[in-house]
Amino acid sequence: MSPGTPALTDLEARVVDAVDETWVVDRLSAMVAVPSVGGTPAECDVQHLLAGWLDELGCDVDSWQIDLAEAATAADAPGQEVERTEAWGVVGTLPAAEPGRPALVLSGHTDVVPPGDPTRWGGDPFVPRIVGGDLHGRGACDMKAGVVSALAALAAVRTAGARLVRPVALHGVVGEEDGGLGAWATLRRGHGGDVCVIPEPTARAVVTANAGALTFRLEVEGHAAHAAMRDRGVSAVEKFALVHAGLQQFEAERQRDADPRFGEARYPYGISVGRVAAGDWASSVPDRLVAEGRYGVRLGEPVSAAQAAFAERLADICSADAWLAEHPVRLSWTGGAFASGQLPAGHSLLSAVRAAVADGGGGIPEERALAAGSDLRQYVAAGIPTLHYGPGDLHLAHGPLERVPVAEVVTAARAFALLTLRTCGVR
């Protein structure tokens, strides 16, 4: 142990030392090399890869095909934004002296978003490479590094010969990026635990709350006319400009009195229009515009209340314009629906994770909230106290600079190994 390292029990010290950086890099590289974009066959391939590794570690593995028909019709399903013909859930449970409900769950998603323009990357986004101690590639940060850190923790516990009193489980889930299909299916199958840590990238902080996010669709009606006489028509683009300005004002109002855990985040409950399509001919006044975007849900705000507030403001915006008052914008809610979620105030999981991170060499992480939706809200809704702690910085996710420091993956693995011993107990 290095100077200044807190005193650990002999078993804890062995477990910390058993985290193998080479093993971590090999597993993370192999995962990043699987282009597991949501809705593609590789989303299934990466789950099968994870299931094989869990089996190698001596876990009891439950690998099952998710019922997509049920997911499309169940009232509590989180929704999906991509089409799937097949999806798999994976849970690995490390056996313990006392079988039954796991004392600790580590849950991570293996799906990734598309890489975008490949020319903006420093290399093939699905060919992992290490530069300056960072492993680059799509999904490296969000969140295959977190999954591997959890996997490495189980490997270290096994290598050190620790016998747990109660089980620890690793949930490998898909569909997180577009709603949370995998976590929903896993919980619906009956997998749970006393507490849960989701190793999303947290930039060395512990995240105890996250805002929700809803996907909306707006249809704006105009009136077509020849562009040479555009005053005879009504441009759906120009009317959308009015709507967008009104929504920006609404957005500003919703940021007031945000939870201090969001720190300096400007838009913890942001509204972002991500896709716009209008018109069908360059020389015609566009008579229809369709816009799709993301709308933040405040902490503790029911999804239904957030939707009602958005609809009410949209109606007010339309009523202030003569054309839109007669032709109101049509609003629909599509894709994934992320409610907000948070760890119950004062729960001991926060102090336990902080202590494990500090004792694993990561310092004492500050408590933060996250402006993005995640699977946290599903575990919390199932009665499982949950927080985020994991390697990497979310600011680098979803972009061509995505990468994760290998040292942070190792530190997270050590913290999870210690947390496992202390939460599950040892004999």
C-alpha positions, 0 to 999 in steps of 0.5 A: 500500500502507498503512504497515506493509504487508509488502513484496510483489513487484510482481506480488503487489502488483498481484494484491492491488490487483486484488481488487475489493470491489464485484465481491465484494459483487455475486457474494456477493449473487447467491449468497445470493439463491439459496435453495440448501437441501440437497435442493432444486432451488436446490442445483443452480441455485447450482452452475450459477451458479458454473460460469458465473462460472468460465467467465467467468474463463477456467477450464477448467470440469468440470460434471457430474451426480452419480450419486446411485444410485452415491452411495447404494450405494458403500461409501465414500460419506459418506451423506446426510440429505436426499433428492435427485433431482439434484445437480451437481459443479463444478470450475474450473481456471485454466490454467497454463504446465504442465498437470496436477495443480493445485498448489492446490485451493480447495474450498467448499460452496454448499448451505445449511441451511433458514432456520427461522422467517423472523420471527426474521430482520431480513428475508427470509433469501434477500434479502441486505442490508448493515448496518454493513459486514456482509452478512446472509442464509442462507449468507452466512457458511456458506459462500458468502462463502468460495466468493466469496473463492476466486472473487475470488482467481482473478479477481484473478490473471487481472486482474493478468495473472499467468501461473501455472506450475501450475494452481489449481482451485476445487471447488464442492461440494454436500451438505456440510451433510448428509454431504459428497456433493459432495466425495466425488463430486469426488474420485471423479471424479479431481479433486485437488491437492497441497494444499487450503484450505477457506474455511469461516468460521474467525473469523480463525484457521487450522483445522488439525483438526476433530472428526468427527460421526455421526448416531444414532437411538435407539428406546426401548420402553415399555408403553402404559396409560391415563394415569389408571393410569400405574403399569400402564404403562412410559413410554418418555419416562421411560426415555429420560430415564435414557438421556439422563442416561447419555449426558451422563455419557458425553459428559463423559468424552469431553471429557477431554484434548481437543486444546489447539487446541480452546481453550475449546470445552466440547464438542469431542466433544459429544453432542446430541439434536436431535429427539425424538418419543414417544407417539400420544395425550395420555392414554396412557402412551407405549410408544415414543420415537424420538430422533435426535442428533449424536455427536462423533468424537475426533481420530484416532479411527476411526469404527468405534471411536467407534460401538463406544464409544457402543454399549457405553455405551448397553448399560451404561446399559440393563443398569442398569435392570430394564426396559431390560435386558429391552427394550434401546434400539435404536441405528442410525446414519443420515445423514451420517458425518463422520470426524475429520481434520487437517493432518499435523503440521509441514506447510508449508501452515500457514506458507504460509497464515499468511504469505499472510493476514498479507501480505494484511492479515489479521494472523497467524492463530492455529492452532485445531481445530474441533468440527464435521465438514467436507469436510476429512477427505475431502481428507485421506483422499485424501492431500491436506493440507488446512486451513480458513481463511475469512471469517466466524464459525461461531457465526453460522452456521445461525441468524437472525443469520447474516452476514459482514463484507465486509472479511473476504471481501476479506482472504481473497480477497487471502490466497488470491490471494497463496497461489495465486502462491506455491504455483503459481509464476509466470512 
